Amino acid sequence: MHTFSLKTALAVSSSALLLAACGGGGGTPTPTTGSADTLVSASATPTAAISTNTIATSSHWMGRYPSGVQQLIGAPVCGVTVYKYTYATVGGENEPTTATGALMIPSGSTAQCQGAKPIVLYAHGTALSKNRDLAALGDPSNPAFGTASRVAMIFAAQGDIVVAPNYAGYDTSPLPYAPYLNKQQQSQDMIDSLTAARQALMQLNLPVSDNGKLFVTGYSQGGFVSMATLAKLDAQGRPATAGAPMSGPYGMLAISDEIMLGHPNVGGTAYLPLVANSYAHLPAGSPQIDLAAMFNPLYADAPTLFPGPVGFAGFGQLVQAGKIPYTAIFQSPPTGNAALDSLSEGWPLGPLGFDPTNYLISTAYRAQYVADVLAHPDGAAPVDGSAPNFTTTAPTPASNPQDPLRQILLANDLRGYTPSMPLLMCGGDQDPEVFWNQDAAAMTATLMNKAQTTNPGLRFATLDLDNQGSPGTYSNGLTSYGLNTVQQQIMQTVASTVQGGFIAYQQGVVQAAEAQGYTAQQAAAYAMESYHTDERPFCTVAARTFFNLYAQ
């Protein structure tokens, strides 16, 4: 297990000295996680200052989107200035470390760009590159630029303050792994980053200040992280104003079971190593997983690959070098295990998720895991591979799994969380990476059950971008509870708008692929592979609309 190293200690101490040199806290003790003082250092000058004209016209900004998406995002009313800061936090084993973040400030002379503003705390999605930096708004080549610019356009350029952590393990953080989908660490990381950003904002003495309202959102991994952060803020008695987790794996146990039962997800050969390495770095007394037993010996080094020097764009290089399989997570039948061979090679990858030899997860380990699923099934992942019907099936997690990984997944499952603040979830029911039924639908069913029994004061909405008639519960539209009439009308309007925009965009992806010579089947597969990424601007616009309901 990883322990706090001398290198980490020196990094924290050096950063503290930098803060003192900048006049940000000379003579004070080194900041610690969870305290009222987590700021280690902050840039006194912006790392980038982007004008409204650049945002509106540059091919790196609004210009990279088709006109329909540009209209949804809306013309910028403010410029965006970004400051970078370093904060004290912890790793997965509670070892001290540091991380960095971006503080995005609206700029301009109009009232919308000055004065007291709400903070949007944003959690980013899965990243394979260690050197990603959300403060690099002036560098389109940075792996985080697409996320950073989108968040800046939708929130900061409309007058909100944005706090966007890079997370421990990324950018200049000395942590040698990422505590990926670890709800305790990642929620603490977010709160430590928010605390430091507020300190930095006060030190900068800008014409923009914090009005006390806090909105928490994030996409994919960030959907999970934002939900976990909302839960921790609630537990601390200081709830956010509203939350909008987007396309996150809230039902961690359910989606893992669904994958292991024969439904490998797109991107799983990157996500599973990140999850495994994260869960190998937990506090003392936690269940222990055996990485050597989990992975095919051909890919024994897979858990150490991410985050690293190669990101999604260079993933093919790792495949060609024999470091990772492209899509095959499991051994294709016959495996020699009757229980595994009876399972289908299911959606979304089908046979592409399987291979006779070049597969990621050890067959013996999968057999052990699946045996525990059959003995202790999860309500959101039927063992027969069917879509769960939450009108007849409880969406509750397995109550007593015995497999160590399933025990850890259950500990990180968010279906037990009851939000005190208004909550929006957004995604698409055909998402091939984060499965709708096991995550957004299962969470919605759980909240709906609570609203109708023990928690009638709940306020939430779930928005499915894909209204093409797919089977499943809580899909094909907007499901809500506890919103007043005006709020319901506003959200129904934006739901129809972003649904139409997303469907048109996906159709455009298919048409563009066919124009390049792809067959109809190949074009549909290409669109499916980009589906999860394509949801992001539409859900983020819906989140902004939802936050505006509670901004005054």
N, C-alpha and C positions, 0 to 999 in steps of 0.2 A: 504494500500500500504506500501511496505517496505521503511523505511527511514534509513539514515546513523546512525548506532548505536555506542554507546561508545565502544563496543567490537571491531567493525571494526576500529575505530580511534586508539585504543590502539595497534591493530595488525599492522597497518601501521607505527605508531611511533616506536614500538619495532623493526620492521624490519629495519627501517632507522638507529636506533642505532647500529644494527648488522653490517650494511654496514660500519658505521664509525669505529667500532671496527676492521673491516677487512682492514682498510686503503683504502676503496673504495670511500670515499667522506665525511670524517669527517668535521663537521662544515657547511655542505651545507644544504639547506632546504629539507624537505621531497619531493621526486620526485612526479610529478603530471602527469596524463594522457595527452597525446597529446603534451607533451613538448619534448625538446631534451634530457631530463634526466628523464627516467622512471625506471632506475635500483635501486632497493631497497637493494638487497644483491646478492652476487654470491659466490658459493663455490670456495675457493682458491685451493682446491685439487679435483681431479675427483671423481665423484660418482661411476664410473666404467671405466675400461680400457679393451677392448676386443681385443684380438690378431687376426690376419688374420687366423691363424690355428683354433682358436675356432669358428670363423665365418664359416669357410669352412667345419668343421667336426662335430660340436656339434649338438646333437639331438634337442637342443633348438633353434638353428640358422638354417643354411642351411639344416641340417639333417631332419627338420620337413617337408620339401617339397619333393615331388617325383622328380626323376631325370630330367624329362622334365622341371619342373619349375626351378630347380637349374640351368639348362643350360640357361634359359631365364634371370635369375637374373645375372649370371656370377660370376666367381671366384673373391673373394675379392682381391684387390690390396693394400689396406690399412687396418690397424687396426682402431678401433674407440674408442675415449676417450670422455666421456660425463661429462659435468659440469651442475649443477643445479643452477638456479637463480630465484629470486623473483622480480616482477615488479609491478609498480603502474598502475592501470587501473580503469575502471568504471563498475558498474552493469547496468541492463536494465533501471533503473530509473535515470541514470547518477550519482548515488551515488558512492563516492570514495571507492575503495577496492583494494585488491592485488590478484595476481595469480602467479603461478610458471611455469617454462618452462625448456626444455632441450636444451643444446647447444652441438651438436655432432660434434666432430672435427676429421678429418682423421689423422691418425698417421702412421709414417713409415719414412724410410730414402730415399725413391725414390722421384723423382721430382713430381710425380703424387700426393704425399701425403704431400707436403710442398709448401710453397709460397702462392701467392695470389690466392684465390679460390672464385667461386661464392657461394652465399647463396641460399639454398632451404628452403623456409618458408613453413612448413607443418601444415595443419589443420586436426586434427583427427576427426574420425566419432563418432556417437552417443555412449555415455557411460552412463550406469546406476549406476556404482559404483563411489562414491565420491573419494575414496582413490586411484584412478589410477594416475600413475606418469610416464610420458614418459622418465624421467631421470633414471628410475630404470632398466637400461640395465643389471645390474648384478643380478637381481632378477626375475627369470622366473615365480614366483608366483604372481607378481604384475599384476593387470588386464590390464595394458597398455603394458605389455611386448611384446605381439604379434605384435602390431602396431609399437612400438618403434624399435624392432629388424628388422622388414621388411624394415622400412624407413632407418635404419642404413645400412643394407646390400645393398640396391639398390642405395642409394645416398652417404652416408658418406664413406662407404667402397670402393667406386669408386672415391673418391677424392673431394667430395663436402662438404661444411659446411652445417649442418642442424640446423635450429631453429624450435623447436616444442613446442608450448605453450600447457599447460594443460587446459587453459581457467579459467576464473573466475567461482567460484562455485565448483571447483574440487581441489583435493589434499589438501593443507593447506590453500587455499583461504577461508577467513571468510564469503564470500557471501553465504547466506543460500538458494540459489536457483541457477539454471543454466539459463542464458539468451539465451536459446536454439533457434536457427534459427531466432535470432534478428539481422538483417543485420547491423544496426548501431552500436550496442554494440559489436558484434562479430568481425566486421572488425576493430573497434578501439582497441579491445583486441589484435588482431593479430599485429597491427602496434605498439602498446605499447610494446608488447613482443619482436618484432624485434628490436626496438630502444634499449631496455635494453640488449638484446643479443649482439648487436654490441658494446655497452659500455663494457660489460663483456669481450668480445673478446679482446678489446684493453687493458684492465687491466691485462689480463692473460699473455700477452707478449709471445705468442706461436710462433713456426715457421710457423704457418698457419695464413693468414690474409684475409680480405675481399677485393675482387677485384672490388667491386661495382656493379656486375651483380646480379640481384635478380630474382629468379624463385619461383612462388607461386603455390602450389598444395595442394590437400587434397581429402579425399574420403568420400562419403555419406554426413553426416552433414558437414564434412570438404570440400566436393565439393561445397556446398552452401557457406560456410564460405570463401573459397579461391576465389570464384567468387565475393563475396561481398567485399573482401579485395582488389582485383584487381580494382574494381569500385571505392573504396575510394581512393586508390593511384592515380588513374587517375584523380579523382576530385581534388586532392591536387596538381596536376601538377608534380608528380614524379612517372611515371608509372614503373611497373616491366618490366624486360627484356622479359619475356614470362610467360604465365600461363597455367596450366593444371588441371582445376577442373574435378573431376571424380565422376560419378554416384551421382550427387547432386540434391536436389529438387529445381531447379532454378525457376520453375514455381509454386511457393508456392500456389497461388490461384487455379491454374488448378489441381494440385494433390489433394488438399483438396476437391475441388468440385467432382473430380472423385471418391474419397473415399465415400463422403457423398451421391453420387448418386447410391451407391450400390456395390462398388468395394473395400471392406476393404483390406488393405495391410497386408502382413506378418509383425509382429512386431508392428502393430498399437496400441495395447493395452499398449505398453510402450511409443511409440512416442507421441501419443496424449496427455497424461498427461504432458509430458515434454513441449510440445508446449503450452498447456493451461496455465501452471504455469508461463512459460516465458512471455507470452503475458498479464498476469495479473500484470506484473511488468514493466510498460512502463512509460515514462515521463508524467508529468502532461499535460493535454489537449489531450491525446491520447484516442481513442475509448475504452470504458470499456466493458469487458466481465464478465459475471456472472458465476463463476465456479460452484456454487451450482445448477444453472439451467442447466448447460451443462452436468453434470455427473449424471448417475443413482444413487439414494440415497444409493444403496448397496455399491457403490464404491466412496463415497463422498471424501474419503481421497486419492484417486489415484493421484491427482496433487502434493501431498507432498511426494510421495514415492521416486522420483528420482531427482537428484542423491542422493544415500543413501548407506546403508551398504550392500545391495543386488544388485548384477549385473546380467548380462544375465545368468550366470551359475546357479544362485540361484533363477531365476524367478519363477520356479516351486514351490518354498517354499511360495512365495507370493500368488500364485494361490491356493495352498492347505490351506493356512490360510484365504482364502476368501477376500484377499486384492485387487485382480485384476482378471479379467477373462483371460483365456489363449489366446483365439483368437477372441472371440465374441465382436464386437464393437457395433452392433446394435441389436434392437429387431427384431426377425423374424416375418414375416407376419402370421396372420393379426394383424396389429398394431392399427386399428381404424382410420388410416389416409389414404385416398384414393390415394393421390399423392405418399406416401411412398410405399404403397402396390402394386402400379403399376410398381415399379422399380424391376429389376432383382437382384438376389443374385449372383453377377458376379465374374469374375476372379479377383484375383488369389485364394481367399479363398473359394468362393462360400458359401454354407450353414454354413461352419465352422466360417464364420465371423458374424454369427447371432445366437441368442438364444432367447427363449420365455421370460426368466426372468433374466438370468445372463449375461447381456450385459453392456458395458461401458458407452455409450453416451445416455443421456436422449432422449426418442422418441419425446417428445415435442420440445426439442431443435433442433433435427435433422429436424423435420418438418419445423420449422422456417427457418433454414438454407437452406433447399432444396427449399422452396418457394422463397427465394431470388435468388437462382441459376436459377430457372425457369423464374423469372422476369428479371434477369440480367445475362445471360449465359456468360461463358468464351469460347473463340474460341477454346481452346485446350482441352476442356472437353465437348464433345457433350452430350446433355441431354438424348439422346436415348441410351447411353452406347456404341456407336460404336467407333472405332478407328478414330481419326481425320485425314482427308486427307488434308495436308497443301498445296497441289497443287491447291485446290479449296476453302479451308477455311483459313481465316486469323488466325494466332496463337496468337492474341492479347488477353490480359486479359479483363475481364468484366470492363466496363468503369465507372459504377456508382453503386457498390453494396451498399445496405443499412444495411445489417447485420453487427454488430460491428466486429465480428471475420473475416468476409470476407474483411472488410475495412483494418484491420491490415494485413491480408495475402497479400492484394494488395500492401500495403505499403512496404512489404518485398519481393515482387516478383521481380525477377532479369531480366525479359524479356525486360525491358527498357534500359538495359546497353549496350553500344556500346564500345567494348574494343579497345584501341589504340595499344595494343601490340599483337603479335601472340598468338593465343589461341587454345588449344586442349581440347576437351571434350571426355570422354571415358566412356563406360558403356555397358550394355547388354539389348537387346530389350525385354527380357522376365523377367527382374528383378521384383520380386514380392513385393519389399519393396519401391523402388524409381522408379516410372513408367516412362519408356522410352518416351512414346508419350507426356506426359504432361511436361517433363523436358528437356532431351537432344534434342529430336526431335523438341519440341516447340521452344527451344532456337536457334537451328540450323536454323529452318524456319524463325525465326525473323531476325537473322543475314544475311541469304541469301537474304531476301527481302531488307534489308538495303544495302547490297553490290551491288545489282542490281539497286538500285534507288539513295539513298542519300550518301552512304559511300563506293565507289568502292575500296578504299584503305584497306579495311578489310583483315586480314589474319587469317584464322581459319581452323580447321579440326575437324571432329566428327568421332569417331571410335566406331562402334558397334561390340562387341566381339562375338556376337551370330549370325552366318551367316547361320542359318538353315531355311531361307525362311519365316520368320514371317511377317505378314502384318504390314503395317504402313509406314510412311514417314521417309526417311533418316535412314533406318535400313539396316542390312545385308551387311555392308562393311564400307569403308572409304569415307566420303564426305568432300571435301575441297574447299577452295576458297583463292586465293591470294598467294599460295605457289609457289615458282619457280620450275622448272623441276626437279632439283636434290632433293630438299626438298620433293617434291611429291613422287619421286621414293623411297626415304628412308622411308617415312612414310607408303607407300603402302607395302613395304617389311616387316616392323615391324608389320603392321596391319595383314598381312597374317600369320605371325609367332605367334602372341599372340592369334589370332582367333583360329588357329589350336590347340594351347596349351590349351586354355580354353575349347574348345569342347571336347578334349581328357580327360581333367581333370574331366569335368562333367560326361562324360561317365564312367570314373573310379569310381566316387561316386555312380552311379547307380549300377554298377557291384559289388562293395563292399557291398552295402546294400543287393542286391539279394543273395550274398554269405553268408550273415548272416541270411538268411531265410525270408527276406522281399518279399512280392509279387511284381510283376512288377509295379503295381499301387502304392504301398507303397514306393518302391524305387524311383520312379519318384517324389513322393511328398517330400521325404527326400532330393532329389537333388534340388528341387525347394526351399525348406526352406534354404538351404545353398548357393543358387545361388548368392545372393548379396555379401556375405562374400567371395565367391570363386573368384569373379571378381578382387579383390584388387591387387594381385601381378601382374596380366597381364596388368591391366591399368597403374600401377605404372611403370612398365618397359617401356610401350609406352610413358609415360610422360618423363622418363629419356631420351629416344631417341629424343623426341621433343625438350627438353631443350638443348640437345647437338647441335642441329641445330643452336642455337643462343649463344653458350657458348664462341665462339672466338671473 
